[in-house]
Amino acid sequence: MSATATPTDPNRQHLETARELISRGELQQAALTLNQAQRTMPNDPRVFMLAGLMAEKAGNIPKAFDGLRRAVTLAPDWAPGQLEFALLHARQNQLREAVELAEKLALAHPNDLVVLAGVVDIAHRAGHLDMAIRHLRRGLVLVPGDVQLRRLLARDLGDQGNHGEALETWGALIGENPQDAESRLGRVKACIAAGKPAQAVADTTALMELAPGDSVVAYYTAIAHGVTPQHQPPELHRAMFDSLASLYDQHMVAGLKYKLPKIAAEKILARYPDKHLNVLDLGCGTGLLGVCLGRLDGFLIGVDISMKMIEQAARHNVYDRFHNANLLDALRDTPDSTYEVVAALDVFIYAGDLTDTVPDAFRLIVPHGDFLFSCEAAPEDGPDLVLQASGRYAHKRSHAMAVCREAGFTSVEIEDLVLRYEGDQPVQGFLVSARK
């Protein structure tokens, strides 16, 4: 049977109602509505698709796969069911399967723009820039000149390192609409990534007129004028981390071989084998440090600018409380001598300057307590703080040591590490263990 609604479709109202109820989280009522729809048309693949999405919303992932698999079996040529099945694989970090399904779907439905959008989303989730770019170019054949597709293409080209074509694409968009703030900001980022920040001055000037007082614009304006900002505004990364939250653990641990939380947790537990301590996890992300520590005989507090990241961390059931705040606010608002350990892993690559934050962390730690933080390594013959083409800060090892000593830490150990891998290349950094 066809999965497409007809003017006399007896299930249409049931299905529309069920979808709306699922989106609002009213799952019990949605289930009743889907039961009505199934009684009306027992083998309607749309019912099983929505049942799968409802199960996912409820956290029953095996049942979600069962529902969507049944929908695809009933209507193997129905693009919406196939697409939701592929997207479910992607959302559950089964990225190889998701990519395979997406490529087959794109081949079977080459002119379906909804399919195209889903395939590009899966490519991005899987980190397959070549795949995303290939399908975006195909989309622009279907809808020449589409602004959103061109923006996505320009961004992906820049991330791929094809800065020339990225800048050309951004330039064409701005030429068509000089008031396009999103494209101007895209070109600013592309200029910086290409190592040509001075070429972004005209765009940052225009952006300051379009969005006066915007902290992100002010940040990029400083870079364009050759100034290294001491900190990055939280707004710069909140949306990015929100979008990455569901994929972060798989991406960092499996994809980038990120072992820093495990290393830090081993250091903490070696010092406190009875787990009788209080820990502040600054920039807790999805809670990888908490997972490695396990439940404490004390409290474990997580701080992050991304609410979506916090939601993922809460699922581990090891944190006692969370604060949705940036690093500087969290440090300022925390009472003195509260924690045995303060950790800031992969935080200063975005937070930047150590000279204010390290002394503030010192204040929060009890006597004989520890501050553990990581940095990407900057050359010792250069400035203390370097803003790299990646958009992340790097710090001199000697500067981190000096700032800790000046803050009052009596023992400072620095361990050189490979923090993660990017493009199969190691990212060099170090982990600081400073004791009060």
Secondary structure, DSSP 8 states (H G I E B T S, - for coil): ---S--TT-TTHHHHHHHHHHHHTT-HHHHHHHHHHHHHHSTT-HHHHHHHHHHHHHHT-HHHHHHHHHHHHHH-TT-HHHHHHHHHHHHHTT-HHHHHHHHHHHHHH-TT-HHHHHHHHHHHHHHT-HHHHHHHHHHHHHHSTT-HHHHHHHHHHHHHHT-HHHHHHHHHHHHHH-TT-HHHHHHHHHHHHHTT-GGGGHHHHHHHHHHSTT-HHHHHHHHHHTT---SS--THHHHHHHHHHGGGHHIIIIIIS---HHHHHHHHHHHH-TT----EEEET-TTTHHHHHH-S-SS-EEEEES-HHHHHHHHTTS--SEEEE--HHHHHHHS-SS-EEEEEETT-HHHH---TTHHHHHHHHEEEEEEEEEEEEE--TTS-SEEE-TTS-EEE-HHHHHHHHHHHT-SEEEEEEEEEEEETTEEEEEEEEEEE-
